[in-house]
Amino acid sequence: MTEKKRLQIGLMIHHLENEYASEILKGAIAAAEELDINLILLPGRGINAVEDDEKYSIYDYQYNVIYNYVSERNLDGLLVSVGTVGSYISREEMAQFLHSYDPLPLLTMEVEFPGYPCIRFNTNAMKLAVEHLIHHHGCRKIGFVSGPMGNQDAMDRLHCYRAVLEENHIPYDCTKVVYGNFSETSEEVVRNLLDLHPDLEAICFANDKMCIGGYEVFKERKMRVGEDILVTGFDDSEVATSLKPMLTTVRTNISSMGYQSVQALVELIQTGKTRSRTLDARLIVRESCDLTEEQIQKLADHCAAEEIVGMIFNKYIGDLESTTKTRFIQRVWELLIKEFQAVCSHEPLPLAEYQKEISEMFDQTDVIPIQVPLLKKVVTYAKEFAVQICREQPENLLAVERLHAFFLDNLLDYSMQQQYLLRTNLVYSNFLISNINKDMMINSNDEEKSFFSIVKNLYRVNFKSSYIYVFHSPVVHYQYEQWIMPDNLYLKSYHIGQMLQRVEPPEQQVSVYTCIANRYMPQDRRYTFVMVPLFSNEEQYGLFICELDYNHFSQIYSVAPQICSAIKMTRLVKELEGNLEEARFANSRLKLISDSDELTGVYNRRGFYRAANAMLSSQESAGKGCVLILADLDNLKIINDTFGHDGGDHALKTCVQYLSSATPLLDAIGRVGGDEFAGFVMVDDPETAGKQIYDSIKKAAQQYNATSAIPYNITLSVGVYTMTCQGGEQVQNYVKYADQKLYQDKKNKNRIVIKPQNNSMPV
């Protein structure tokens, strides 16, 4: 790779909006910012993934071409989320995939492979959930919803479940284990499990996301989670706190994995070595198998205020170390500690002082760095806990109720303000994003301008920078076929901050391996770029590379399809315009052929009358003069009989030359019969023009026969009729008058066919 001021590393992961992936990205971005390095996110899909909804994911394989852009020429190192990227392939296939990037420094996440350092979770973490069900709730009938067979994480968690059962003398029953695919569509396997074992007391899920489908099944069967059935998950993703009742789960601190993986990879790049690490986990107990009132009272009696507040934060948000640290969060933490110190020591709560502090907290913050509903749950649960503790303290009981009500009122006001701002921003963003397709179509006749219109709209939304690369022409890529990487991309337009730039055609060509390491990238600061392939169905168009805040990543999946649709539509429009032009040309050729005499090249009968009538019937012709000429080739039968049809054809062509000698006077000439010709012209002085045309034709014949070596004379009888146009008339109405003139001229036609000269050449 060419020398750079900053290290540049890549991170391969499945999707951006997946809850698990989002947490990894959050930690990885934080570490990259601290270390001042560039981070390139490569959100593909699982290799050879089989999705549940094939109708909407049939072309998701196209996202995986992004993995082919990785090279030593554009990255200093690579992180691979093996648990998401390699869930659908064998361990051997994944190892081969990793080796394809050698000798690029590479670190894996979730799953260890020989020769590569790895950051992974403790494989025994699942035991925390199973042991909680056994020891705190006395469960003996526990089912297990595993991830896919063959997936390393899934098998590790299943093995842990089995080991804990055996340690507690509970027989392992394989019929109490079903296999999902780590997605929310787990309904079918959960139904199968409950059909076989309707008396289950609890179910452990191998990740949080599969609990979504499980909750739907429990609802179908009118089973109350936390009462009729106890449920645990794994990961403590956003799903855990969005489910109702909220999910007890094993917190693995996913964002810490992303954070530590970046740190370890940088160490590997700089020193040539780093150690693999295993991250600790802990159980977060929530309503799906919650603490009893007795357990809460026991905690209150034996725990310090810091421990109680830590447990409350852990339940909904995380500990203070793993939570996004701001002065606001720190003050909420400190306020709750002061509250619990007072109620646990039976000291009166200074309500007015606390209310003043709460008001100042909200006045001095613009953004709360966690979800408002989660903060509301923290405060509500803290109130329930405090009420439980001070049941024998009437004054403090009332103060606790008022204190938490005051906090929630302020939180509600803040939430309403934020929702208004968010809604306004969302409407504006959606408007600009929807403009991408429209603006590109408006400028479809100017390709450079149409691509520039994209970055203009992106600049006005939340994108810090953006780059639109396209291939010279679309590349067709079918599933299960090897992706053949083109050599070059063409950078059409880009923007960095307020600088919007169209790239001139001579400067557009860029190697596919330097599309994220070239002079167009920001040089004076670090960046986190997301690379997304641009495609529609089987066609790959190019790359969309962009930079925006983590919280706005979801917009990428709105913008990219708009760009793809716009590219496809503009190409179709161009193709259609090309086809229309070809059709116009073909139609003009067909019209020419259908209106032309094949032998002589002038109009045939239909063509002549169509052209002449167009001139005569025009309203603009009214009051103008016109001349109609009829002419017959003299003695055609004798010429044919004596000199053959070649001789006759030559004579017919020569007649056209005679008539053409009247140009530019004649507007239309046609062969209207076997040996019959016609001409038509619009003139100011029809009488004078008619005589000139007649004389010109006769003179042309006389000169030709006098000088030509052809052994026979070629002459014409000519009839000329002149008139004044009335408008809206047809030439056919006047043919009989010209024909009368022709008849008169035929009386004096040339009757000498064979020339007397002995030196005449044969035709």
DOTI-158161 format. One line per field, with one value per residue (C-alpha): residue number from 1; residue in three letters; x, y, z. Coordinates in steps of 0.5 Angstrom, whole numbers, padded with zeros to 4 digits, m for minus. Example, Ala and Ser with C-alpha at 12.3 -4.5 7.8 and 13.67 -1.06 7.14 Angstrom:
<rs>
num	1 2
residu	Ala Ser
X	0025 0027
Y	m0009 m0002
Z	0016 0014
</rs>
This chain:
<rs>
num	1 2 3 4 5 6 7 8 9 10 11 12 13 14 15 16 17 18 19 20 21 22 23 24 25 26 27 28 29 30 31 32 33 34 35 36 37 38 39 40 41 42 43 44 45 46 47 48 49 50 51 52 53 54 55 56 57 58 59 60 61 62 63 64 65 66 67 68 69 70 71 72 73 74 75 76 77 78 79 80 81 82 83 84 85 86 87 88 89 90 91 92 93 94 95 96 97 98 99 100 101 102 103 104 105 106 107 108 109 110 111 112 113 114 115 116 117 118 119 120 121 122 123 124 125 126 127 128 129 130 131 132 133 134 135 136 137 138 139 140 141 142 143 144 145 146 147 148 149 150 151 152 153 154 155 156 157 158 159 160 161 162 163 164 165 166 167 168 169 170 171 172 173 174 175 176 177 178 179 180 181 182 183 184 185 186 187 188 189 190 191 192 193 194 195 196 197 198 199 200 201 202 203 204 205 206 207 208 209 210 211 212 213 214 215 216 217 218 219 220 221 222 223 224 225 226 227 228 229 230 231 232 233 234 235 236 237 238 239 240 241 242 243 244 245 246 247 248 249 250 251 252 253 254 255 256 257 258 259 260 261 262 263 264 265 266 267 268 269 270 271 272 273 274 275 276 277 278 279 280 281 282 283 284 285 286 287 288 289 290 291 292 293 294 295 296 297 298 299 300 301 302 303 304 305 306 307 308 309 310 311 312 313 314 315 316 317 318 319 320 321 322 323 324 325 326 327 328 329 330 331 332 333 334 335 336 337 338 339 340 341 342 343 344 345 346 347 348 349 350 351 352 353 354 355 356 357 358 359 360 361 362 363 364 365 366 367 368 369 370 371 372 373 374 375 376 377 378 379 380 381 382 383 384 385 386 387 388 389 390 391 392 393 394 395 396 397 398 399 400 401 402 403 404 405 406 407 408 409 410 411 412 413 414 415 416 417 418 419 420 421 422 423 424 425 426 427 428 429 430 431 432 433 434 435 436 437 438 439 440 441 442 443 444 445 446 447 448 449 450 451 452 453 454 455 456 457 458 459 460 461 462 463 464 465 466 467 468 469 470 471 472 473 474 475 476 477 478 479 480 481 482 483 484 485 486 487 488 489 490 491 492 493 494 495 496 497 498 499 500 501 502 503 504 505 506 507 508 509 510 511 512 513 514 515 516 517 518 519 520 521 522 523 524 525 526 527 528 529 530 531 532 533 534 535 536 537 538 539 540 541 542 543 544 545 546 547 548 549 550 551 552 553 554 555 556 557 558 559 560 561 562 563 564 565 566 567 568 569 570 571 572 573 574 575 576 577 578 579 580 581 582 583 584 585 586 587 588 589 590 591 592 593 594 595 596 597 598 599 600 601 602 603 604 605 606 607 608 609 610 611 612 613 614 615 616 617 618 619 620 621 622 623 624 625 626 627 628 629 630 631 632 633 634 635 636 637 638 639 640 641 642 643 644 645 646 647 648 649 650 651 652 653 654 655 656 657 658 659 660 661 662 663 664 665 666 667 668 669 670 671 672 673 674 675 676 677 678 679 680 681 682 683 684 685 686 687 688 689 690 691 692 693 694 695 696 697 698 699 700 701 702 703 704 705 706 707 708 709 710 711 712 713 714 715 716 717 718 719 720 721 722 723 724 725 726 727 728 729 730 731 732 733 734 735 736 737 738 739 740 741 742 743 744 745 746 747 748 749 750 751 752 753 754 755 756 757 758 759 760 761 762 763
residu	Met Thr Glu Lys Lys Arg Leu Gln Ile Gly Leu Met Ile His His Leu Glu Asn Glu Tyr Ala Ser Glu Ile Leu Lys Gly Ala Ile Ala Ala Ala Glu Glu Leu Asp Ile Asn Leu Ile Leu Leu Pro Gly Arg Gly Ile Asn Ala Val Glu Asp Asp Glu Lys Tyr Ser Ile Tyr Asp Tyr Gln Tyr Asn Val Ile Tyr Asn Tyr Val Ser Glu Arg Asn Leu Asp Gly Leu Leu Val Ser Val Gly Thr Val Gly Ser Tyr Ile Ser Arg Glu Glu Met Ala Gln Phe Leu His Ser Tyr Asp Pro Leu Pro Leu Leu Thr Met Glu Val Glu Phe Pro Gly Tyr Pro Cys Ile Arg Phe Asn Thr Asn Ala Met Lys Leu Ala Val Glu His Leu Ile His His His Gly Cys Arg Lys Ile Gly Phe Val Ser Gly Pro Met Gly Asn Gln Asp Ala Met Asp Arg Leu His Cys Tyr Arg Ala Val Leu Glu Glu Asn His Ile Pro Tyr Asp Cys Thr Lys Val Val Tyr Gly Asn Phe Ser Glu Thr Ser Glu Glu Val Val Arg Asn Leu Leu Asp Leu His Pro Asp Leu Glu Ala Ile Cys Phe Ala Asn Asp Lys Met Cys Ile Gly Gly Tyr Glu Val Phe Lys Glu Arg Lys Met Arg Val Gly Glu Asp Ile Leu Val Thr Gly Phe Asp Asp Ser Glu Val Ala Thr Ser Leu Lys Pro Met Leu Thr Thr Val Arg Thr Asn Ile Ser Ser Met Gly Tyr Gln Ser Val Gln Ala Leu Val Glu Leu Ile Gln Thr Gly Lys Thr Arg Ser Arg Thr Leu Asp Ala Arg Leu Ile Val Arg Glu Ser Cys Asp Leu Thr Glu Glu Gln Ile Gln Lys Leu Ala Asp His Cys Ala Ala Glu Glu Ile Val Gly Met Ile Phe Asn Lys Tyr Ile Gly Asp Leu Glu Ser Thr Thr Lys Thr Arg Phe Ile Gln Arg Val Trp Glu Leu Leu Ile Lys Glu Phe Gln Ala Val Cys Ser His Glu Pro Leu Pro Leu Ala Glu Tyr Gln Lys Glu Ile Ser Glu Met Phe Asp Gln Thr Asp Val Ile Pro Ile Gln Val Pro Leu Leu Lys Lys Val Val Thr Tyr Ala Lys Glu Phe Ala Val Gln Ile Cys Arg Glu Gln Pro Glu Asn Leu Leu Ala Val Glu Arg Leu His Ala Phe Phe Leu Asp Asn Leu Leu Asp Tyr Ser Met Gln Gln Gln Tyr Leu Leu Arg Thr Asn Leu Val Tyr Ser Asn Phe Leu Ile Ser Asn Ile Asn Lys Asp Met Met Ile Asn Ser Asn Asp Glu Glu Lys Ser Phe Phe Ser Ile Val Lys Asn Leu Tyr Arg Val Asn Phe Lys Ser Ser Tyr Ile Tyr Val Phe His Ser Pro Val Val His Tyr Gln Tyr Glu Gln Trp Ile Met Pro Asp Asn Leu Tyr Leu Lys Ser Tyr His Ile Gly Gln Met Leu Gln Arg Val Glu Pro Pro Glu Gln Gln Val Ser Val Tyr Thr Cys Ile Ala Asn Arg Tyr Met Pro Gln Asp Arg Arg Tyr Thr Phe Val Met Val Pro Leu Phe Ser Asn Glu Glu Gln Tyr Gly Leu Phe Ile Cys Glu Leu Asp Tyr Asn His Phe Ser Gln Ile Tyr Ser Val Ala Pro Gln Ile Cys Ser Ala Ile Lys Met Thr Arg Leu Val Lys Glu Leu Glu Gly Asn Leu Glu Glu Ala Arg Phe Ala Asn Ser Arg Leu Lys Leu Ile Ser Asp Ser Asp Glu Leu Thr Gly Val Tyr Asn Arg Arg Gly Phe Tyr Arg Ala Ala Asn Ala Met Leu Ser Ser Gln Glu Ser Ala Gly Lys Gly Cys Val Leu Ile Leu Ala Asp Leu Asp Asn Leu Lys Ile Ile Asn Asp Thr Phe Gly His Asp Gly Gly Asp His Ala Leu Lys Thr Cys Val Gln Tyr Leu Ser Ser Ala Thr Pro Leu Leu Asp Ala Ile Gly Arg Val Gly Gly Asp Glu Phe Ala Gly Phe Val Met Val Asp Asp Pro Glu Thr Ala Gly Lys Gln Ile Tyr Asp Ser Ile Lys Lys Ala Ala Gln Gln Tyr Asn Ala Thr Ser Ala Ile Pro Tyr Asn Ile Thr Leu Ser Val Gly Val Tyr Thr Met Thr Cys Gln Gly Gly Glu Gln Val Gln Asn Tyr Val Lys Tyr Ala Asp Gln Lys Leu Tyr Gln Asp Lys Lys Asn Lys Asn Arg Ile Val Ile Lys Pro Gln Asn Asn Ser Met Pro Val
X	0000 0002 0005 0000 0000 m0006 m0007 m0013 m0016 m0023 m0028 m0032 m0039 m0046 m0051 m0051 m0057 m0057 m0057 m0051 m0047 m0049 m0046 m0039 m0039 m0040 m0034 m0030 m0031 m0030 m0023 m0021 m0023 m0019 m0013 m0014 m0014 m0019 m0024 m0027 m0034 m0035 m0042 m0044 m0048 m0047 m0043 m0048 m0053 m0060 m0065 m0072 m0075 m0072 m0077 m0074 m0067 m0066 m0061 m0057 m0051 m0049 m0047 m0042 m0038 m0035 m0031 m0027 m0025 m0020 m0013 m0006 m0006 m0012 m0012 m0006 m0010 m0017 m0022 m0027 m0033 m0033 m0039 m0044 m0040 m0039 m0045 m0047 m0041 m0036 m0030 m0026 m0029 m0028 m0021 m0020 m0024 m0019 m0013 m0015 m0013 m0006 m0001 m0005 m0005 m0012 m0016 m0022 m0028 m0032 m0029 m0021 m0017 m0010 m0005 m0010 m0011 m0018 m0023 m0028 m0033 m0033 m0036 m0038 m0042 m0049 m0048 m0050 m0057 m0058 m0055 m0060 m0066 m0064 m0061 m0066 m0072 m0072 m0073 m0072 m0075 m0071 m0071 m0066 m0067 m0060 m0057 m0056 m0052 m0045 m0044 m0039 m0042 m0048 m0045 m0041 m0047 m0051 m0045 m0045 m0053 m0052 m0046 m0050 m0055 m0051 m0047 m0054 m0056 m0061 m0061 m0060 m0066 m0064 m0071 m0071 m0067 m0069 m0065 m0066 m0062 m0060 m0066 m0073 m0076 m0076 m0083 m0084 m0078 m0081 m0088 m0084 m0081 m0087 m0091 m0086 m0086 m0092 m0090 m0083 m0082 m0076 m0073 m0066 m0065 m0058 m0059 m0064 m0066 m0069 m0073 m0078 m0081 m0081 m0085 m0090 m0091 m0092 m0097 m0101 m0101 m0103 m0097 m0095 m0087 m0084 m0090 m0092 m0086 m0079 m0074 m0067 m0063 m0056 m0052 m0056 m0058 m0063 m0068 m0067 m0070 m0075 m0079 m0085 m0083 m0076 m0071 m0066 m0060 m0053 m0049 m0043 m0041 m0041 m0039 m0033 m0031 m0031 m0027 m0022 m0021 m0019 m0014 m0011 m0011 m0007 m0002 m0001 0000 0005 0009 0007 0004 m0002 m0005 m0012 m0017 m0023 m0029 m0032 m0040 m0045 m0053 m0057 m0064 m0070 m0078 m0078 m0075 m0074 m0073 m0078 m0080 m0076 m0070 m0071 m0072 m0066 m0061 m0064 m0062 m0055 m0052 m0049 m0053 m0047 m0049 m0056 m0056 m0051 m0056 m0061 m0057 m0054 m0062 m0063 m0057 m0051 m0045 m0043 m0036 m0040 m0045 m0043 m0040 m0043 m0044 m0052 m0051 m0046 m0051 m0056 m0052 m0050 m0057 m0059 m0054 m0055 m0063 m0061 m0056 m0061 m0067 m0062 m0060 m0067 m0065 m0070 m0069 m0068 m0073 m0073 m0065 m0066 m0071 m0067 m0061 m0066 m0068 m0061 m0059 m0064 m0063 m0056 m0056 m0058 m0057 m0059 m0054 m0059 m0066 m0071 m0075 m0069 m0068 m0075 m0075 m0069 m0072 m0079 m0075 m0071 m0077 m0080 m0074 m0074 m0081 m0080 m0074 m0078 m0084 m0084 m0081 m0088 m0084 m0079 m0084 m0088 m0081 m0079 m0086 m0085 m0078 m0079 m0085 m0081 m0076 m0081 m0084 m0078 m0076 m0083 m0082 m0075 m0078 m0083 m0078 m0073 m0079 m0081 m0074 m0073 m0079 m0078 m0071 m0073 m0079 m0073 m0068 m0073 m0075 m0068 m0067 m0073 m0070 m0064 m0068 m0072 m0066 m0062 m0068 m0069 m0061 m0061 m0059 m0052 m0049 m0044 m0049 m0054 m0049 m0047 m0054 m0054 m0048 m0052 m0057 m0053 m0049 m0056 m0058 m0053 m0047 m0041 m0038 m0040 m0037 m0040 m0036 m0039 m0036 m0035 m0042 m0046 m0043 m0048 m0046 m0051 m0051 m0046 m0042 m0035 m0035 m0030 m0027 m0027 m0020 m0023 m0028 m0030 m0031 m0037 m0038 m0036 m0037 m0033 m0036 m0038 m0034 m0038 m0034 m0036 m0030 m0028 m0028 m0021 m0020 m0025 m0021 m0019 m0016 m0022 m0016 m0015 m0022 m0021 m0014 m0013 m0012 m0020 m0020 m0020 m0012 m0013 m0017 m0019 m0025 m0030 m0032 m0038 m0037 m0044 m0044 m0049 m0053 m0060 m0062 m0056 m0053 m0047 m0046 m0041 m0040 m0043 m0037 m0040 m0038 m0044 m0045 m0046 m0053 m0055 m0053 m0060 m0060 m0055 m0060 m0065 m0060 m0057 m0063 m0065 m0058 m0059 m0066 m0064 m0058 m0062 m0067 m0063 m0059 m0066 m0068 m0061 m0063 m0070 m0068 m0062 m0068 m0072 m0067 m0066 m0073 m0074 m0068 m0071 m0078 m0075 m0071 m0078 m0081 m0076 m0076 m0084 m0084 m0078 m0077 m0072 m0069 m0069 m0068 m0074 m0081 m0085 m0092 m0095 m0089 m0089 m0097 m0095 m0090 m0093 m0100 m0096 m0094 m0100 m0105 m0101 m0105 m0099 m0099 m0105 m0105 m0098 m0096 m0095 m0093 m0094 m0090 m0092 m0087 m0087 m0080 m0081 m0080 m0079 m0082 m0077 m0071 m0073 m0074 m0068 m0063 m0066 m0068 m0061 m0062 m0069 m0067 m0061 m0066 m0071 m0065 m0063 m0070 m0069 m0063 m0067 m0072 m0067 m0063 m0069 m0067 m0067 m0074 m0077 m0079 m0081 m0080 m0083 m0083 m0091 m0092 m0087 m0085 m0089 m0085 m0088 m0085 m0088 m0086 m0088 m0086 m0088 m0089 m0092 m0092 m0085 m0083 m0087 m0083 m0076 m0078 m0080 m0074 m0069 m0072 m0072 m0065 m0062 m0065 m0062 m0055 m0055 m0056 m0052 m0046 m0047 m0044 m0051 m0053 m0060 m0064 m0067 m0072 m0078 m0085 m0087 m0094 m0093 m0099 m0099 m0104 m0105 m0106 m0112 m0110 m0113 m0113 m0110 m0105 m0109 m0115 m0110 m0107 m0112 m0110 m0102 m0104 m0107 m0101 m0097 m0102 m0100 m0093 m0093 m0095 m0089 m0084 m0078 m0079 m0072 m0070 m0063 m0057 m0054 m0047 m0043 m0038 m0044 m0042 m0047 m0050
Y	0000 0007 0011 0015 0019 0015 0008 0005 m0001 m0005 m0008 m0014 m0015 m0017 m0011 m0004 m0004 m0011 m0010 m0014 m0011 m0004 m0005 m0008 m0001 0003 0001 0000 0007 0010 0006 0009 0016 0015 0012 0017 0012 0011 0006 0003 m0001 m0007 m0009 m0015 m0021 m0028 m0032 m0036 m0034 m0037 m0032 m0033 m0028 m0030 m0026 m0019 m0022 m0026 m0021 m0020 m0024 m0018 m0014 m0019 m0017 m0011 m0016 m0017 m0009 m0011 m0011 m0009 m0003 0000 m0002 m0003 m0009 m0012 m0014 m0020 m0021 m0029 m0030 m0026 m0026 m0034 m0037 m0040 m0044 m0049 m0048 m0050 m0045 m0039 m0041 m0041 m0034 m0031 m0034 m0030 m0024 m0026 m0023 m0017 m0017 m0020 m0021 m0025 m0023 m0029 m0035 m0037 m0039 m0042 m0036 m0030 m0027 m0027 m0023 m0027 m0028 m0033 m0039 m0041 m0034 m0038 m0042 m0035 m0036 m0043 m0043 m0037 m0041 m0047 m0044 m0037 m0040 m0048 m0049 m0057 m0057 m0052 m0052 m0049 m0045 m0046 m0042 m0046 m0053 m0052 m0045 m0044 m0039 m0043 m0050 m0047 m0044 m0051 m0055 m0050 m0051 m0058 m0058 m0054 m0059 m0065 m0061 m0060 m0067 m0065 m0071 m0068 m0069 m0067 m0066 m0060 m0057 m0054 m0050 m0043 m0039 m0033 m0029 m0026 m0031 m0037 m0038 m0045 m0048 m0045 m0048 m0055 m0055 m0053 m0058 m0063 m0061 m0056 m0057 m0053 m0048 m0044 m0043 m0041 m0037 m0037 m0030 m0024 m0024 m0031 m0029 m0024 m0030 m0034 m0028 m0028 m0036 m0035 m0029 m0034 m0039 m0034 m0036 m0030 m0029 m0028 m0032 m0038 m0039 m0036 m0033 m0032 m0029 m0028 m0021 m0016 m0012 m0007 m0013 m0014 m0008 m0007 m0013 m0013 m0016 m0014 m0020 m0023 m0024 m0025 m0018 m0019 m0012 m0013 m0005 m0007 m0013 m0008 m0003 m0008 m0011 m0004 m0003 m0010 m0010 m0003 m0007 m0012 m0007 m0003 m0009 m0015 m0019 m0018 m0023 m0026 m0024 m0027 m0022 m0023 m0023 m0022 m0024 m0018 m0020 m0017 m0018 m0024 m0028 m0022 m0021 m0023 m0017 m0021 m0021 m0014 m0013 m0017 m0013 m0007 m0009 m0012 m0007 0000 0005 0005 m0003 m0002 0004 0000 m0006 m0001 0002 m0005 m0008 m0002 0001 m0002 0000 0007 0005 0002 0007 0013 0018 0025 0030 0029 0021 0022 0027 0022 0017 0021 0024 0016 0015 0021 0018 0011 0013 0018 0012 0007 0011 0013 0021 0026 0027 0034 0034 0042 0041 0035 0038 0044 0040 0036 0042 0045 0038 0039 0046 0045 0039 0039 0031 0025 0020 0014 0012 0016 0010 0007 0013 0013 0005 0007 0012 0008 0002 0006 0009 0002 0000 0006 0005 m0002 0001 0006 0003 0005 0012 0016 0023 0020 0015 0022 0025 0019 0019 0027 0027 0021 0025 0031 0028 0024 0031 0034 0028 0028 0035 0034 0028 0032 0037 0032 0028 0035 0036 0029 0029 0036 0033 0026 0030 0034 0028 0024 0030 0030 0023 0022 0028 0024 0020 0025 0030 0025 0024 0031 0031 0025 0028 0030 0024 0028 0033 0028 0025 0031 0032 0026 0029 0036 0032 0028 0034 0037 0031 0028 0026 0029 0026 0022 0019 0016 0011 0007 0002 0003 m0001 m0005 m0012 m0018 m0022 m0028 m0032 m0037 m0035 m0032 m0024 m0022 m0015 m0010 m0006 0001 0005 0012 0017 0022 0026 0027 0032 0033 0038 0044 0042 0039 0037 0034 0030 0031 0025 0025 0025 0020 0013 0010 0003 m0001 m0002 0005 0008 0009 0011 0016 0024 0025 0023 0028 0029 0033 0029 0022 0019 0013 0011 0006 0002 0000 m0004 0000 m0006 m0007 m0015 m0018 m0012 m0008 m0001 0001 0004 0009 0011 0015 0018 0020 0019 0013 0015 0016 0009 0007 0013 0009 0004 0009 0013 0007 0004 0011 0012 0005 0006 0013 0010 0004 0009 0014 0008 0006 0012 0013 0006 0008 0014 0010 0005 0011 0014 0007 0006 0013 0012 0005 0008 0014 0008 0004 0010 0012 0005 0005 0011 0010 0007 0002 0002 0010 0012 0018 0017 0012 0013 0013 0017 0022 0024 0024 0029 0033 0033 0035 0042 0043 0042 0046 0053 0056 0055 0058 0064 0061 0058 0051 0047 0040 0036 0029 0025 0019 0015 0015 0008 0004 m0003 m0002 m0001 m0007 m0011 m0009 m0008 m0012 m0010 m0007 m0003 m0001 0000 0005 0009 0010 0012 0017 0020 0022 0025 0029 0031 0033 0038 0042 0043 0047 0048 0041 0040 0033 0028 0021 0015 0014 0008 0003 0009 0015 0020 0026 0033 0038 0045 0051 0058 0065 0065 0059 0060 0062 0057 0052 0054 0053 0046 0044 0047 0044 0037 0037 0041 0035 0030 0033 0034 0027 0023 0028 0026 0019 0013 0009 0006 0009 0015 0016 0022 0024 0027 0032 0035 0042 0044 0051 0053 0057 0054 0054 0050 0044 0041 0034 0034 0028 0033 0036 0030 0030 0037 0035 0029 0033 0037 0030 0028 0034 0033 0026 0027 0030 0025 0022 0016 0015 0010 0007 0012 0012 0012 0006 0007 0007 0003 m0003 m0001
Z	0000 m0002 0004 0008 0014 0018 0018 0015 0017 0014 0018 0015 0018 0016 0015 0018 0022 0025 0033 0034 0028 0030 0037 0034 0030 0035 0039 0033 0031 0038 0038 0031 0033 0039 0035 0030 0024 0018 0019 0012 0014 0009 0010 0006 0008 0010 0005 0002 0007 0006 0008 0011 0006 0000 m0004 m0001 m0001 m0007 m0009 m0003 m0005 m0009 m0003 m0002 m0008 m0003 0000 m0006 m0006 0000 m0002 0001 m0004 0000 0007 0013 0016 0016 0022 0020 0024 0023 0027 0022 0015 0016 0019 0013 0011 0014 0018 0012 0007 0012 0013 0006 0005 0011 0007 0001 0004 0006 0008 0010 0018 0020 0026 0027 0032 0035 0032 0033 0027 0027 0025 0027 0033 0036 0040 0042 0048 0054 0051 0058 0058 0057 0064 0067 0064 0065 0072 0074 0072 0076 0082 0083 0080 0081 0074 0072 0065 0061 0053 0049 0042 0039 0033 0026 0027 0025 0027 0032 0037 0037 0038 0044 0047 0046 0049 0055 0056 0056 0061 0066 0066 0067 0073 0076 0075 0070 0064 0058 0053 0045 0044 0048 0043 0037 0032 0029 0025 0030 0026 0029 0025 0030 0031 0027 0032 0038 0036 0035 0042 0046 0042 0044 0051 0053 0061 0060 0065 0062 0055 0054 0047 0044 0042 0043 0036 0036 0042 0038 0035 0041 0044 0038 0040 0047 0046 0041 0046 0052 0056 0060 0060 0067 0070 0065 0062 0064 0058 0057 0051 0050 0047 0051 0044 0043 0042 0050 0052 0047 0048 0053 0058 0058 0057 0062 0058 0058 0057 0053 0052 0044 0043 0047 0042 0037 0041 0043 0036 0033 0039 0038 0030 0031 0035 0030 0025 0029 0032 0028 0034 0039 0044 0043 0048 0051 0054 0060 0061 0066 0067 0066 0070 0067 0067 0063 0070 0075 0082 0087 0092 0097 0093 0092 0099 0101 0096 0099 0106 0104 0099 0098 0094 0089 0088 0087 0082 0079 0078 0076 0070 0068 0068 0062 0060 0062 0067 0067 0064 0058 0057 0053 0058 0058 0064 0064 0065 0070 0074 0073 0076 0082 0083 0084 0089 0093 0093 0095 0100 0104 0104 0106 0112 0113 0112 0110 0102 0100 0095 0093 0092 0088 0083 0082 0080 0075 0072 0071 0068 0063 0062 0060 0055 0048 0047 0052 0049 0051 0048 0052 0054 0057 0061 0063 0065 0069 0073 0074 0076 0081 0084 0085 0088 0093 0095 0097 0101 0105 0106 0113 0112 0110 0109 0104 0101 0099 0097 0092 0089 0087 0086 0080 0078 0077 0073 0068 0067 0065 0061 0057 0055 0053 0049 0046 0043 0041 0037 0034 0031 0029 0025 0022 0020 0018 0013 0010 0009 0006 0001 m0001 m0001 m0006 m0010 m0012 m0017 m0020 m0020 m0024 m0029 m0030 m0032 m0036 m0042 m0039 m0035 m0031 m0029 m0027 m0022 m0019 m0017 m0013 m0008 m0008 m0005 0000 0002 0004 0009 0014 0009 0011 0005 m0001 m0007 m0013 m0017 m0023 m0028 m0035 m0037 m0032 m0030 m0030 m0024 m0022 m0015 m0014 m0020 m0019 m0019 m0024 m0022 m0027 m0027 m0026 m0023 m0026 m0020 m0023 m0017 m0010 m0004 0002 0007 0003 m0003 m0008 m0014 m0021 m0024 m0031 m0036 m0037 m0029 m0027 m0028 m0022 m0020 m0016 m0011 m0010 m0010 m0002 m0002 m0007 m0008 m0007 0000 0006 0007 0013 0018 0019 0017 0018 0011 0009 0002 m0001 m0008 m0013 m0016 m0019 m0020 m0023 m0025 m0022 m0023 m0018 m0011 m0006 m0001 0004 0011 0016 0024 0026 0028 0021 0018 0017 0011 0007 0006 0003 m0001 m0004 m0008 m0010 m0013 m0017 m0019 m0022 m0025 m0028 m0030 m0034 m0037 m0040 m0042 m0046 m0049 m0051 m0054 m0058 m0060 m0062 m0066 m0069 m0070 m0073 m0078 m0080 m0081 m0085 m0089 m0090 m0092 m0097 m0100 m0100 m0104 m0108 m0115 m0114 m0121 m0122 m0115 m0116 m0113 m0115 m0116 m0109 m0107 m0112 m0111 m0103 m0104 m0109 m0105 m0099 m0103 m0106 m0101 m0096 m0094 m0095 m0102 m0103 m0109 m0111 m0118 m0119 m0125 m0127 m0132 m0135 m0139 m0143 m0146 m0153 m0156 m0150 m0153 m0159 m0155 m0150 m0156 m0160 m0154 m0149 m0142 m0140 m0145 m0143 m0136 m0138 m0142 m0136 m0132 m0137 m0137 m0130 m0132 m0137 m0132 m0126 m0131 m0130 m0122 m0118 m0121 m0120 m0113 m0114 m0119 m0120 m0124 m0124 m0129 m0134 m0138 m0135 m0131 m0127 m0124 m0120 m0117 m0114 m0117 m0117 m0125 m0127 m0135 m0135 m0131 m0135 m0141 m0138 m0136 m0142 m0146 m0141 m0141 m0149 m0149 m0144 m0149 m0155 m0152 m0150 m0156 m0160 m0156 m0153 m0156 m0154 m0161 m0160 m0159 m0152 m0152 m0148 m0150 m0145 m0143 m0138 m0134 m0130 m0125 m0119 m0112 m0109 m0102 m0100 m0107 m0110 m0116 m0119 m0120 m0125 m0129 m0134 m0136 m0136 m0140 m0146 m0147 m0147 m0152 m0156 m0156 m0157 m0164 m0166 m0162 m0165 m0169 m0170 m0165 m0168 m0169 m0176 m0173 m0175 m0169 m0163 m0157 m0155 m0148
</rs>
